[in-house]
Amino acid sequence: MQTAVDGFTLLALATADGAPPVVRDAAALETLRRVWVQNFLVQHGPEGARVEWRRNDQVPPSGRYIGSPYDVEAR
């Protein structure tokens, strides 16, 4: 799950107010955000945030699922 946590950290830093506009406005950043949200679920509890894989019934249908960076252009 460290990869998921690192990805969410990267997204938070890249979209923060102090991030350079060239980073904040990159189209690839939105693709990364969508891929992370479709695959990982952030659970907030008393001990803090916990990241876990989404179950099969929690992911988007195959027509909306991004399985490759090229899927965004193909749609």
PDB file of N, CA, C, O and CB in Angstrom:
ATOM      1  N   MET A   1       0.798  -1.199   0.000  1.00  0.00           N
ATOM      2  CA  MET A   1       0.000   0.000   0.000  1.00  0.00           C
ATOM      3  C   MET A   1       0.845   1.270   0.000  1.00  0.00           C
ATOM      4  O   MET A   1       0.316   2.368  -0.173  1.00  0.00           O
ATOM      5  CB  MET A   1      -0.910  -0.006   1.181  1.00  0.00           C
ATOM      6  N   GLN A   2       2.150   1.128   0.192  1.00  0.00           N
ATOM      7  CA  GLN A   2       3.001   2.312   0.209  1.00  0.00           C
ATOM      8  C   GLN A   2       2.912   3.063  -1.116  1.00  0.00           C
ATOM      9  O   GLN A   2       2.969   4.293  -1.134  1.00  0.00           O
ATOM     10  CB  GLN A   2       4.454   1.921   0.500  1.00  0.00           C
ATOM     11  N   THR A   3       2.773   2.335  -2.224  1.00  0.00           N
ATOM     12  CA  THR A   3       2.641   2.981  -3.532  1.00  0.00           C
ATOM     13  C   THR A   3       1.401   3.866  -3.568  1.00  0.00           C
ATOM     14  O   THR A   3       1.447   4.980  -4.091  1.00  0.00           O
ATOM     15  CB  THR A   3       2.576   1.927  -4.655  1.00  0.00           C
ATOM     16  N   ALA A   4       0.300   3.381  -3.018  1.00  0.00           N
ATOM     17  CA  ALA A   4      -0.936   4.168  -2.991  1.00  0.00           C
ATOM     18  C   ALA A   4      -0.760   5.427  -2.151  1.00  0.00           C
ATOM     19  O   ALA A   4      -1.175   6.512  -2.560  1.00  0.00           O
ATOM     20  CB  ALA A   4      -2.100   3.327  -2.443  1.00  0.00           C
ATOM     21  N   VAL A   5      -0.150   5.288  -0.984  1.00  0.00           N
ATOM     22  CA  VAL A   5       0.087   6.442  -0.113  1.00  0.00           C
ATOM     23  C   VAL A   5       0.993   7.444  -0.817  1.00  0.00           C
ATOM     24  O   VAL A   5       0.734   8.647  -0.785  1.00  0.00           O
ATOM     25  CB  VAL A   5       0.714   5.998   1.234  1.00  0.00           C
ATOM     26  N   ASP A   6       2.059   6.951  -1.456  1.00  0.00           N
ATOM     27  CA  ASP A   6       2.972   7.843  -2.170  1.00  0.00           C
ATOM     28  C   ASP A   6       2.255   8.575  -3.305  1.00  0.00           C
ATOM     29  O   ASP A   6       2.491   9.763  -3.524  1.00  0.00           O
ATOM     30  CB  ASP A   6       4.164   7.053  -2.725  1.00  0.00           C
ATOM     31  N   GLY A   7       1.386   7.874  -4.021  1.00  0.00           N
ATOM     32  CA  GLY A   7       0.635   8.505  -5.109  1.00  0.00           C
ATOM     33  C   GLY A   7      -0.282   9.603  -4.609  1.00  0.00           C
ATOM     34  O   GLY A   7      -0.348  10.676  -5.209  1.00  0.00           O
ATOM     35  N   PHE A   8      -0.995   9.348  -3.510  1.00  0.00           N
ATOM     36  CA  PHE A   8      -1.861  10.380  -2.936  1.00  0.00           C
ATOM     37  C   PHE A   8      -1.043  11.565  -2.427  1.00  0.00           C
ATOM     38  O   PHE A   8      -1.477  12.712  -2.536  1.00  0.00           O
ATOM     39  CB  PHE A   8      -2.704   9.795  -1.796  1.00  0.00           C
ATOM     40  N   THR A   9       0.137  11.292  -1.871  1.00  0.00           N
ATOM     41  CA  THR A   9       1.021  12.377  -1.420  1.00  0.00           C
ATOM     42  C   THR A   9       1.479  13.214  -2.606  1.00  0.00           C
ATOM     43  O   THR A   9       1.469  14.443  -2.544  1.00  0.00           O
ATOM     44  CB  THR A   9       2.245  11.809  -0.664  1.00  0.00           C
ATOM     45  N   LEU A  10       1.879  12.555  -3.676  1.00  0.00           N
ATOM     46  CA  LEU A  10       2.289  13.258  -4.896  1.00  0.00           C
ATOM     47  C   LEU A  10       1.157  14.129  -5.431  1.00  0.00           C
ATOM     48  O   LEU A  10       1.379  15.284  -5.795  1.00  0.00           O
ATOM     49  CB  LEU A  10       2.734  12.253  -5.973  1.00  0.00           C
ATOM     50  N   LEU A  11      -0.046  13.583  -5.478  1.00  0.00           N
ATOM     51  CA  LEU A  11      -1.195  14.360  -5.954  1.00  0.00           C
ATOM     52  C   LEU A  11      -1.451  15.580  -5.076  1.00  0.00           C
ATOM     53  O   LEU A  11      -1.738  16.665  -5.583  1.00  0.00           O
ATOM     54  CB  LEU A  11      -2.445  13.482  -5.999  1.00  0.00           C
ATOM     55  N   ALA A  12      -1.348  15.404  -3.769  1.00  0.00           N
ATOM     56  CA  ALA A  12      -1.575  16.529  -2.851  1.00  0.00           C
ATOM     57  C   ALA A  12      -0.535  17.620  -3.057  1.00  0.00           C
ATOM     58  O   ALA A  12      -0.873  18.803  -3.084  1.00  0.00           O
ATOM     59  CB  ALA A  12      -1.549  16.048  -1.392  1.00  0.00           C
ATOM     60  N   LEU A  13       0.711  17.238  -3.199  1.00  0.00           N
ATOM     61  CA  LEU A  13       1.777  18.229  -3.403  1.00  0.00           C
ATOM     62  C   LEU A  13       1.660  18.914  -4.762  1.00  0.00           C
ATOM     63  O   LEU A  13       1.891  20.117  -4.878  1.00  0.00           O
ATOM     64  CB  LEU A  13       3.151  17.564  -3.276  1.00  0.00           C
ATOM     65  N   ALA A  14       1.301  18.146  -5.789  1.00  0.00           N
ATOM     66  CA  ALA A  14       1.226  18.697  -7.145  1.00  0.00           C
ATOM     67  C   ALA A  14       0.037  19.627  -7.340  1.00  0.00           C
ATOM     68  O   ALA A  14       0.048  20.470  -8.237  1.00  0.00           O
ATOM     69  CB  ALA A  14       1.155  17.576  -8.151  1.00  0.00           C
ATOM     70  N   THR A  15      -0.986  19.480  -6.507  1.00  0.00           N
ATOM     71  CA  THR A  15      -2.169  20.329  -6.647  1.00  0.00           C
ATOM     72  C   THR A  15      -2.253  21.404  -5.567  1.00  0.00           C
ATOM     73  O   THR A  15      -3.219  22.165  -5.520  1.00  0.00           O
ATOM     74  CB  THR A  15      -3.417  19.478  -6.611  1.00  0.00           C
ATOM     75  N   ALA A  16      -1.248  21.466  -4.704  1.00  0.00           N
ATOM     76  CA  ALA A  16      -1.228  22.472  -3.632  1.00  0.00           C
ATOM     77  C   ALA A  16      -1.087  23.871  -4.222  1.00  0.00           C
ATOM     78  O   ALA A  16      -0.613  24.038  -5.346  1.00  0.00           O
ATOM     79  CB  ALA A  16      -0.072  22.193  -2.638  1.00  0.00           C
ATOM     80  N   ASP A  17      -1.504  24.868  -3.453  1.00  0.00           N
ATOM     81  CA  ASP A  17      -1.442  26.258  -3.920  1.00  0.00           C
ATOM     82  C   ASP A  17      -0.040  26.673  -4.348  1.00  0.00           C
ATOM     83  O   ASP A  17       0.103  27.445  -5.296  1.00  0.00           O
ATOM     84  CB  ASP A  17      -1.932  27.190  -2.834  1.00  0.00           C
ATOM     85  N   GLY A  18       0.987  26.187  -3.682  1.00  0.00           N
ATOM     86  CA  GLY A  18       2.356  26.583  -3.991  1.00  0.00           C
ATOM     87  C   GLY A  18       3.003  25.802  -5.132  1.00  0.00           C
ATOM     88  O   GLY A  18       4.142  26.087  -5.504  1.00  0.00           O
ATOM     89  N   ALA A  19       2.298  24.825  -5.689  1.00  0.00           N
ATOM     90  CA  ALA A  19       2.868  24.029  -6.783  1.00  0.00           C
ATOM     91  C   ALA A  19       2.982  24.881  -8.044  1.00  0.00           C
ATOM     92  O   ALA A  19       2.122  25.725  -8.297  1.00  0.00           O
ATOM     93  CB  ALA A  19       2.004  22.770  -7.059  1.00  0.00           C
ATOM     94  N   PRO A  20       4.032  24.671  -8.836  1.00  0.00           N
ATOM     95  CA  PRO A  20       4.172  25.433 -10.077  1.00  0.00           C
ATOM     96  C   PRO A  20       2.988  25.158 -11.018  1.00  0.00           C
ATOM     97  O   PRO A  20       2.534  24.018 -11.116  1.00  0.00           O
ATOM     98  CB  PRO A  20       5.509  25.080 -10.778  1.00  0.00           C
ATOM     99  N   PRO A  21       2.492  26.177 -11.700  1.00  0.00           N
ATOM    100  CA  PRO A  21       1.351  25.993 -12.609  1.00  0.00           C
ATOM    101  C   PRO A  21       1.593  24.911 -13.664  1.00  0.00           C
ATOM    102  O   PRO A  21       0.659  24.202 -14.039  1.00  0.00           O
ATOM    103  CB  PRO A  21       1.033  27.302 -13.300  1.00  0.00           C
ATOM    104  N   VAL A  22       2.822  24.774 -14.144  1.00  0.00           N
ATOM    105  CA  VAL A  22       3.097  23.764 -15.163  1.00  0.00           C
ATOM    106  C   VAL A  22       2.841  22.356 -14.614  1.00  0.00           C
ATOM    107  O   VAL A  22       2.471  21.452 -15.364  1.00  0.00           O
ATOM    108  CB  VAL A  22       4.551  23.889 -15.661  1.00  0.00           C
ATOM    109  N   VAL A  23       3.038  22.176 -13.319  1.00  0.00           N
ATOM    110  CA  VAL A  23       2.758  20.883 -12.683  1.00  0.00           C
ATOM    111  C   VAL A  23       1.271  20.775 -12.381  1.00  0.00           C
ATOM    112  O   VAL A  23       0.630  19.781 -12.722  1.00  0.00           O
ATOM    113  CB  VAL A  23       3.591  20.710 -11.382  1.00  0.00           C
ATOM    114  N   ARG A  24       0.733  21.792 -11.746  1.00  0.00           N
ATOM    115  CA  ARG A  24      -0.673  21.786 -11.323  1.00  0.00           C
ATOM    116  C   ARG A  24      -1.637  21.616 -12.491  1.00  0.00           C
ATOM    117  O   ARG A  24      -2.701  21.018 -12.332  1.00  0.00           O
ATOM    118  CB  ARG A  24      -0.997  23.070 -10.588  1.00  0.00           C
ATOM    119  N   ASP A  25      -1.275  22.137 -13.665  1.00  0.00           N
ATOM    120  CA  ASP A  25      -2.172  22.102 -14.818  1.00  0.00           C
ATOM    121  C   ASP A  25      -1.888  20.967 -15.793  1.00  0.00           C
ATOM    122  O   ASP A  25      -2.502  20.910 -16.859  1.00  0.00           O
ATOM    123  CB  ASP A  25      -2.091  23.397 -15.545  1.00  0.00           C
ATOM    124  N   ALA A  26      -0.983  20.071 -15.458  1.00  0.00           N
ATOM    125  CA  ALA A  26      -0.630  18.973 -16.363  1.00  0.00           C
ATOM    126  C   ALA A  26      -1.810  18.008 -16.515  1.00  0.00           C
ATOM    127  O   ALA A  26      -2.411  17.588 -15.525  1.00  0.00           O
ATOM    128  CB  ALA A  26       0.621  18.216 -15.841  1.00  0.00           C
ATOM    129  N   ALA A  27      -2.133  17.665 -17.758  1.00  0.00           N
ATOM    130  CA  ALA A  27      -3.238  16.741 -18.029  1.00  0.00           C
ATOM    131  C   ALA A  27      -2.975  15.367 -17.407  1.00  0.00           C
ATOM    132  O   ALA A  27      -3.908  14.694 -16.970  1.00  0.00           O
ATOM    133  CB  ALA A  27      -3.456  16.599 -19.546  1.00  0.00           C
ATOM    134  N   ALA A  28      -1.722  14.958 -17.368  1.00  0.00           N
ATOM    135  CA  ALA A  28      -1.381  13.654 -16.802  1.00  0.00           C
ATOM    136  C   ALA A  28      -1.725  13.585 -15.315  1.00  0.00           C
ATOM    137  O   ALA A  28      -1.983  12.504 -14.786  1.00  0.00           O
ATOM    138  CB  ALA A  28       0.108  13.359 -17.009  1.00  0.00           C
ATOM    139  N   LEU A  29      -1.730  14.716 -14.651  1.00  0.00           N
ATOM    140  CA  LEU A  29      -2.056  14.752 -13.233  1.00  0.00           C
ATOM    141  C   LEU A  29      -3.517  14.342 -13.007  1.00  0.00           C
ATOM    142  O   LEU A  29      -3.816  13.609 -12.064  1.00  0.00           O
ATOM    143  CB  LEU A  29      -1.794  16.158 -12.657  1.00  0.00           C
ATOM    144  N   GLU A  30      -4.408  14.804 -13.852  1.00  0.00           N
ATOM    145  CA  GLU A  30      -5.816  14.420 -13.749  1.00  0.00           C
ATOM    146  C   GLU A  30      -5.987  12.932 -14.037  1.00  0.00           C
ATOM    147  O   GLU A  30      -6.794  12.266 -13.388  1.00  0.00           O
ATOM    148  CB  GLU A  30      -6.677  15.255 -14.717  1.00  0.00           C
ATOM    149  N   THR A  31      -5.244  12.408 -14.997  1.00  0.00           N
ATOM    150  CA  THR A  31      -5.308  10.972 -15.285  1.00  0.00           C
ATOM    151  C   THR A  31      -4.837  10.177 -14.076  1.00  0.00           C
ATOM    152  O   THR A  31      -5.476   9.197 -13.693  1.00  0.00           O
ATOM    153  CB  THR A  31      -4.453  10.621 -16.526  1.00  0.00           C
ATOM    154  N   LEU A  32      -3.728  10.587 -13.472  1.00  0.00           N
ATOM    155  CA  LEU A  32      -3.228   9.912 -12.278  1.00  0.00           C
ATOM    156  C   LEU A  32      -4.255   9.967 -11.157  1.00  0.00           C
ATOM    157  O   LEU A  32      -4.484   8.966 -10.478  1.00  0.00           O
ATOM    158  CB  LEU A  32      -1.909  10.540 -11.818  1.00  0.00           C
ATOM    159  N   ARG A  33      -4.868  11.110 -10.959  1.00  0.00           N
ATOM    160  CA  ARG A  33      -5.888  11.250  -9.912  1.00  0.00           C
ATOM    161  C   ARG A  33      -7.034  10.277 -10.138  1.00  0.00           C
ATOM    162  O   ARG A  33      -7.477   9.604  -9.208  1.00  0.00           O
ATOM    163  CB  ARG A  33      -6.423  12.688  -9.866  1.00  0.00           C
ATOM    164  N   ARG A  34      -7.517  10.204 -11.385  1.00  0.00           N
ATOM    165  CA  ARG A  34      -8.631   9.309 -11.703  1.00  0.00           C
ATOM    166  C   ARG A  34      -8.249   7.847 -11.490  1.00  0.00           C
ATOM    167  O   ARG A  34      -9.047   7.067 -10.970  1.00  0.00           O
ATOM    168  CB  ARG A  34      -9.088   9.524 -13.146  1.00  0.00           C
ATOM    169  N   VAL A  35      -7.039   7.472 -11.888  1.00  0.00           N
ATOM    170  CA  VAL A  35      -6.582   6.091 -11.707  1.00  0.00           C
ATOM    171  C   VAL A  35      -6.481   5.766 -10.214  1.00  0.00           C
ATOM    172  O   VAL A  35      -6.892   4.688  -9.785  1.00  0.00           O
ATOM    173  CB  VAL A  35      -5.210   5.868 -12.406  1.00  0.00           C
ATOM    174  N   TRP A  36      -5.942   6.685  -9.432  1.00  0.00           N
ATOM    175  CA  TRP A  36      -5.794   6.430  -7.996  1.00  0.00           C
ATOM    176  C   TRP A  36      -7.158   6.311  -7.336  1.00  0.00           C
ATOM    177  O   TRP A  36      -7.366   5.405  -6.528  1.00  0.00           O
ATOM    178  CB  TRP A  36      -4.974   7.548  -7.325  1.00  0.00           C
ATOM    179  N   VAL A  37      -8.092   7.200  -7.656  1.00  0.00           N
ATOM    180  CA  VAL A  37      -9.420   7.169  -7.043  1.00  0.00           C
ATOM    181  C   VAL A  37     -10.175   5.898  -7.440  1.00  0.00           C
ATOM    182  O   VAL A  37     -10.903   5.336  -6.621  1.00  0.00           O
ATOM    183  CB  VAL A  37     -10.228   8.416  -7.452  1.00  0.00           C
ATOM    184  N   GLN A  38     -10.011   5.439  -8.679  1.00  0.00           N
ATOM    185  CA  GLN A  38     -10.740   4.242  -9.099  1.00  0.00           C
ATOM    186  C   GLN A  38     -10.166   2.970  -8.483  1.00  0.00           C
ATOM    187  O   GLN A  38     -10.872   1.964  -8.406  1.00  0.00           O
ATOM    188  CB  GLN A  38     -10.723   4.128 -10.611  1.00  0.00           C
ATOM    189  N   ASN A  39      -8.929   2.983  -8.048  1.00  0.00           N
ATOM    190  CA  ASN A  39      -8.294   1.779  -7.524  1.00  0.00           C
ATOM    191  C   ASN A  39      -8.127   1.740  -6.008  1.00  0.00           C
ATOM    192  O   ASN A  39      -8.069   0.662  -5.417  1.00  0.00           O
ATOM    193  CB  ASN A  39      -6.972   1.626  -8.149  1.00  0.00           C
ATOM    194  N   PHE A  40      -8.050   2.911  -5.378  1.00  0.00           N
ATOM    195  CA  PHE A  40      -7.773   2.956  -3.943  1.00  0.00           C
ATOM    196  C   PHE A  40      -8.851   3.722  -3.202  1.00  0.00           C
ATOM    197  O   PHE A  40      -9.434   4.672  -3.726  1.00  0.00           O
ATOM    198  CB  PHE A  40      -6.411   3.589  -3.682  1.00  0.00           C
ATOM    199  N   LEU A  41      -9.102   3.300  -1.991  1.00  0.00           N
ATOM    200  CA  LEU A  41     -10.087   3.936  -1.124  1.00  0.00           C
ATOM    201  C   LEU A  41      -9.358   4.434   0.119  1.00  0.00           C
ATOM    202  O   LEU A  41      -8.588   3.695   0.732  1.00  0.00           O
ATOM    203  CB  LEU A  41     -11.251   2.947  -0.748  1.00  0.00           C
ATOM    204  N   VAL A  42      -9.603   5.679   0.484  1.00  0.00           N
ATOM    205  CA  VAL A  42      -9.000   6.241   1.691  1.00  0.00           C
ATOM    206  C   VAL A  42     -10.041   6.166   2.798  1.00  0.00           C
ATOM    207  O   VAL A  42     -11.117   6.755   2.694  1.00  0.00           O
ATOM    208  CB  VAL A  42      -8.510   7.721   1.464  1.00  0.00           C
ATOM    209  N   GLN A  43      -9.713   5.443   3.849  1.00  0.00           N
ATOM    210  CA  GLN A  43     -10.597   5.300   5.011  1.00  0.00           C
ATOM    211  C   GLN A  43     -10.038   6.167   6.130  1.00  0.00           C
ATOM    212  O   GLN A  43      -8.863   6.056   6.480  1.00  0.00           O
ATOM    213  CB  GLN A  43     -10.721   3.795   5.465  1.00  0.00           C
ATOM    214  N   HIS A  44     -10.869   7.017   6.684  1.00  0.00           N
ATOM    215  CA  HIS A  44     -10.452   7.878   7.793  1.00  0.00           C
ATOM    216  C   HIS A  44     -11.016   7.309   9.085  1.00  0.00           C
ATOM    217  O   HIS A  44     -12.214   7.047   9.190  1.00  0.00           O
ATOM    218  CB  HIS A  44     -10.926   9.352   7.580  1.00  0.00           C
ATOM    219  N   GLY A  45     -10.151   7.123  10.054  1.00  0.00           N
ATOM    220  CA  GLY A  45     -10.571   6.577  11.341  1.00  0.00           C
ATOM    221  C   GLY A  45      -9.860   7.279  12.472  1.00  0.00           C
ATOM    222  O   GLY A  45      -9.124   8.242  12.253  1.00  0.00           O
ATOM    223  N   PRO A  46     -10.077   6.799  13.684  1.00  0.00           N
ATOM    224  CA  PRO A  46      -9.458   7.434  14.853  1.00  0.00           C
ATOM    225  C   PRO A  46      -7.933   7.403  14.810  1.00  0.00           C
ATOM    226  O   PRO A  46      -7.277   8.292  15.354  1.00  0.00           O
ATOM    227  CB  PRO A  46      -9.936   6.758  16.116  1.00  0.00           C
ATOM    228  N   GLU A  47      -7.366   6.377  14.162  1.00  0.00           N
ATOM    229  CA  GLU A  47      -5.908   6.293  14.098  1.00  0.00           C
ATOM    230  C   GLU A  47      -5.342   6.987  12.867  1.00  0.00           C
ATOM    231  O   GLU A  47      -4.148   6.870  12.591  1.00  0.00           O
ATOM    232  CB  GLU A  47      -5.471   4.846  14.109  1.00  0.00           C
ATOM    233  N   GLY A  48      -6.173   7.706  12.125  1.00  0.00           N
ATOM    234  CA  GLY A  48      -5.715   8.437  10.947  1.00  0.00           C
ATOM    235  C   GLY A  48      -6.238   7.820   9.658  1.00  0.00           C
ATOM    236  O   GLY A  48      -7.095   6.936   9.673  1.00  0.00           O
ATOM    237  N   ALA A  49      -5.710   8.301   8.556  1.00  0.00           N
ATOM    238  CA  ALA A  49      -6.152   7.829   7.238  1.00  0.00           C
ATOM    239  C   ALA A  49      -5.463   6.510   6.915  1.00  0.00           C
ATOM    240  O   ALA A  49      -4.290   6.307   7.226  1.00  0.00           O
ATOM    241  CB  ALA A  49      -5.852   8.885   6.136  1.00  0.00           C
ATOM    242  N   ARG A  50      -6.223   5.618   6.282  1.00  0.00           N
ATOM    243  CA  ARG A  50      -5.706   4.322   5.854  1.00  0.00           C
ATOM    244  C   ARG A  50      -6.121   4.119   4.399  1.00  0.00           C
ATOM    245  O   ARG A  50      -7.271   4.364   4.034  1.00  0.00           O
ATOM    246  CB  ARG A  50      -6.236   3.154   6.771  1.00  0.00           C
ATOM    247  N   VAL A  51      -5.187   3.674   3.581  1.00  0.00           N
ATOM    248  CA  VAL A  51      -5.466   3.444   2.162  1.00  0.00           C
ATOM    249  C   VAL A  51      -5.598   1.947   1.928  1.00  0.00           C
ATOM    250  O   VAL A  51      -4.801   1.158   2.435  1.00  0.00           O
ATOM    251  CB  VAL A  51      -4.347   4.051   1.256  1.00  0.00           C
ATOM    252  N   GLU A  52      -6.609   1.562   1.157  1.00  0.00           N
ATOM    253  CA  GLU A  52      -6.792   0.154   0.822  1.00  0.00           C
ATOM    254  C   GLU A  52      -7.291   0.015  -0.614  1.00  0.00           C
ATOM    255  O   GLU A  52      -7.859   0.946  -1.185  1.00  0.00           O
ATOM    256  CB  GLU A  52      -7.777  -0.515   1.802  1.00  0.00           C
ATOM    257  N   TRP A  53      -7.068  -1.167  -1.182  1.00  0.00           N
ATOM    258  CA  TRP A  53      -7.565  -1.449  -2.529  1.00  0.00           C
ATOM    259  C   TRP A  53      -9.082  -1.431  -2.523  1.00  0.00           C
ATOM    260  O   TRP A  53      -9.708  -1.859  -1.553  1.00  0.00           O
ATOM    261  CB  TRP A  53      -7.039  -2.811  -3.043  1.00  0.00           C
ATOM    262  N   ARG A  54      -9.669  -0.943  -3.588  1.00  0.00           N
ATOM    263  CA  ARG A  54     -11.126  -1.039  -3.735  1.00  0.00           C
ATOM    264  C   ARG A  54     -11.480  -2.481  -4.081  1.00  0.00           C
ATOM    265  O   ARG A  54     -10.720  -3.163  -4.768  1.00  0.00           O
ATOM    266  CB  ARG A  54     -11.657  -0.051  -4.836  1.00  0.00           C
ATOM    267  N   ARG A  55     -12.622  -2.940  -3.610  1.00  0.00           N
ATOM    268  CA  ARG A  55     -13.120  -4.272  -3.975  1.00  0.00           C
ATOM    269  C   ARG A  55     -13.632  -4.221  -5.414  1.00  0.00           C
ATOM    270  O   ARG A  55     -13.895  -3.144  -5.949  1.00  0.00           O
ATOM    271  CB  ARG A  55     -14.253  -4.747  -2.991  1.00  0.00           C
ATOM    272  N   ASN A  56     -13.770  -5.378  -6.026  1.00  0.00           N
ATOM    273  CA  ASN A  56     -14.230  -5.442  -7.419  1.00  0.00           C
ATOM    274  C   ASN A  56     -15.571  -4.746  -7.624  1.00  0.00           C
ATOM    275  O   ASN A  56     -15.809  -4.165  -8.682  1.00  0.00           O
ATOM    276  CB  ASN A  56     -14.340  -6.887  -7.862  1.00  0.00           C
ATOM    277  N   ASP A  57     -16.438  -4.798  -6.634  1.00  0.00           N
ATOM    278  CA  ASP A  57     -17.751  -4.150  -6.784  1.00  0.00           C
ATOM    279  C   ASP A  57     -17.702  -2.643  -6.533  1.00  0.00           C
ATOM    280  O   ASP A  57     -18.729  -1.969  -6.606  1.00  0.00           O
ATOM    281  CB  ASP A  57     -18.749  -4.783  -5.833  1.00  0.00           C
ATOM    282  N   GLN A  58     -16.506  -2.110  -6.237  1.00  0.00           N
ATOM    283  CA  GLN A  58     -16.362  -0.679  -5.980  1.00  0.00           C
ATOM    284  C   GLN A  58     -15.650   0.067  -7.112  1.00  0.00           C
ATOM    285  O   GLN A  58     -15.539   1.292  -7.066  1.00  0.00           O
ATOM    286  CB  GLN A  58     -15.609  -0.471  -4.689  1.00  0.00           C
ATOM    287  N   VAL A  59     -15.170  -0.650  -8.119  1.00  0.00           N
ATOM    288  CA  VAL A  59     -14.451   0.003  -9.216  1.00  0.00           C
ATOM    289  C   VAL A  59     -15.439   0.370 -10.323  1.00  0.00           C
ATOM    290  O   VAL A  59     -16.523  -0.210 -10.399  1.00  0.00           O
ATOM    291  CB  VAL A  59     -13.321  -0.921  -9.771  1.00  0.00           C
ATOM    292  N   PRO A  60     -15.077   1.327 -11.183  1.00  0.00           N
ATOM    293  CA  PRO A  60     -15.970   1.730 -12.263  1.00  0.00           C
ATOM    294  C   PRO A  60     -16.205   0.577 -13.248  1.00  0.00           C
ATOM    295  O   PRO A  60     -15.396  -0.347 -13.331  1.00  0.00           O
ATOM    296  CB  PRO A  60     -15.391   2.948 -12.999  1.00  0.00           C
ATOM    297  N   PRO A  61     -17.306   0.636 -13.986  1.00  0.00           N
ATOM    298  CA  PRO A  61     -17.537  -0.374 -15.019  1.00  0.00           C
ATOM    299  C   PRO A  61     -16.444  -0.305 -16.085  1.00  0.00           C
ATOM    300  O   PRO A  61     -15.782   0.722 -16.237  1.00  0.00           O
ATOM    301  CB  PRO A  61     -18.928  -0.183 -15.663  1.00  0.00           C
ATOM    302  N   SER A  62     -16.260  -1.385 -16.811  1.00  0.00           N
ATOM    303  CA  SER A  62     -15.143  -1.479 -17.765  1.00  0.00           C
ATOM    304  C   SER A  62     -15.143  -0.350 -18.792  1.00  0.00           C
ATOM    305  O   SER A  62     -14.072   0.042 -19.254  1.00  0.00           O
ATOM    306  CB  SER A  62     -15.193  -2.810 -18.487  1.00  0.00           C
ATOM    307  N   GLY A  63     -16.283   0.175 -19.157  1.00  0.00           N
ATOM    308  CA  GLY A  63     -16.339   1.261 -20.123  1.00  0.00           C
ATOM    309  C   GLY A  63     -15.768   2.569 -19.607  1.00  0.00           C
ATOM    310  O   GLY A  63     -15.415   3.444 -20.399  1.00  0.00           O
ATOM    311  N   ARG A  64     -15.671   2.716 -18.302  1.00  0.00           N
ATOM    312  CA  ARG A  64     -15.133   3.941 -17.693  1.00  0.00           C
ATOM    313  C   ARG A  64     -13.796   3.714 -17.007  1.00  0.00           C
ATOM    314  O   ARG A  64     -13.131   4.668 -16.602  1.00  0.00           O
ATOM    315  CB  ARG A  64     -16.121   4.501 -16.693  1.00  0.00           C
ATOM    316  N   TYR A  65     -13.400   2.452 -16.874  1.00  0.00           N
ATOM    317  CA  TYR A  65     -12.171   2.107 -16.159  1.00  0.00           C
ATOM    318  C   TYR A  65     -10.945   2.507 -16.978  1.00  0.00           C
ATOM    319  O   TYR A  65     -10.883   2.236 -18.177  1.00  0.00           O
ATOM    320  CB  TYR A  65     -12.134   0.599 -15.843  1.00  0.00           C
ATOM    321  N   ILE A  66      -9.976   3.148 -16.337  1.00  0.00           N
ATOM    322  CA  ILE A  66      -8.723   3.522 -16.996  1.00  0.00           C
ATOM    323  C   ILE A  66      -7.696   2.466 -16.636  1.00  0.00           C
ATOM    324  O   ILE A  66      -7.229   2.409 -15.498  1.00  0.00           O
ATOM    325  CB  ILE A  66      -8.240   4.962 -16.569  1.00  0.00           C
ATOM    326  N   GLY A  67      -7.341   1.627 -17.606  1.00  0.00           N
ATOM    327  CA  GLY A  67      -6.371   0.574 -17.375  1.00  0.00           C
ATOM    328  C   GLY A  67      -5.004   0.900 -17.947  1.00  0.00           C
ATOM    329  O   GLY A  67      -4.024   0.209 -17.671  1.00  0.00           O
ATOM    330  N   SER A  68      -4.943   1.951 -18.742  1.00  0.00           N
ATOM    331  CA  SER A  68      -3.708   2.353 -19.400  1.00  0.00           C
ATOM    332  C   SER A  68      -3.761   3.861 -19.621  1.00  0.00           C
ATOM    333  O   SER A  68      -4.851   4.414 -19.771  1.00  0.00           O
ATOM    334  CB  SER A  68      -3.505   1.586 -20.753  1.00  0.00           C
ATOM    335  N   PRO A  69      -2.621   4.539 -19.643  1.00  0.00           N
ATOM    336  CA  PRO A  69      -2.637   5.981 -19.915  1.00  0.00           C
ATOM    337  C   PRO A  69      -3.254   6.313 -21.278  1.00  0.00           C
ATOM    338  O   PRO A  69      -3.710   7.436 -21.493  1.00  0.00           O
ATOM    339  CB  PRO A  69      -1.219   6.537 -19.847  1.00  0.00           C
ATOM    340  N   TYR A  70      -3.269   5.355 -22.187  1.00  0.00           N
ATOM    341  CA  TYR A  70      -3.829   5.586 -23.521  1.00  0.00           C
ATOM    342  C   TYR A  70      -5.349   5.495 -23.525  1.00  0.00           C
ATOM    343  O   TYR A  70      -5.985   5.958 -24.472  1.00  0.00           O
ATOM    344  CB  TYR A  70      -3.254   4.586 -24.512  1.00  0.00           C
ATOM    345  N   ASP A  71      -5.943   4.915 -22.499  1.00  0.00           N
ATOM    346  CA  ASP A  71      -7.403   4.809 -22.431  1.00  0.00           C
ATOM    347  C   ASP A  71      -8.078   6.166 -22.455  1.00  0.00           C
ATOM    348  O   ASP A  71      -9.171   6.298 -23.006  1.00  0.00           O
ATOM    349  CB  ASP A  71      -7.814   4.062 -21.182  1.00  0.00           C
ATOM    350  N   VAL A  72      -7.459   7.169 -21.876  1.00  0.00           N
ATOM    351  CA  VAL A  72      -8.050   8.506 -21.812  1.00  0.00           C
ATOM    352  C   VAL A  72      -8.202   9.074 -23.230  1.00  0.00           C
ATOM    353  O   VAL A  72      -9.224   9.682 -23.549  1.00  0.00           O
ATOM    354  CB  VAL A  72      -7.177   9.453 -20.932  1.00  0.00           C
ATOM    355  N   GLU A  73      -7.192   8.876 -24.075  1.00  0.00           N
ATOM    356  CA  GLU A  73      -7.266   9.384 -25.446  1.00  0.00           C
ATOM    357  C   GLU A  73      -8.193   8.548 -26.318  1.00  0.00           C
ATOM    358  O   GLU A  73      -8.768   9.061 -27.278  1.00  0.00           O
ATOM    359  CB  GLU A  73      -5.882   9.421 -26.064  1.00  0.00           C
ATOM    360  N   ALA A  74      -8.344   7.276 -25.995  1.00  0.00           N
ATOM    361  CA  ALA A  74      -9.158   6.383 -26.818  1.00  0.00           C
ATOM    362  C   ALA A  74     -10.650   6.632 -26.610  1.00  0.00           C
ATOM    363  O   ALA A  74     -11.457   6.225 -27.446  1.00  0.00           O
ATOM    364  CB  ALA A  74      -8.825   4.927 -26.503  1.00  0.00           C
ATOM    365  N   ARG A  75     -11.024   7.271 -25.545  1.00  0.00           N
ATOM    366  CA  ARG A  75     -12.459   7.464 -25.254  1.00  0.00           C
ATOM    367  C   ARG A  75     -12.972   8.712 -25.919  1.00  0.00           C
ATOM    368  O   ARG A  75     -14.152   9.040 -25.789  1.00  0.00           O
ATOM    369  CB  ARG A  75     -12.709   7.543 -23.743  1.00  0.00           C
TER     370      ARG A  75
END
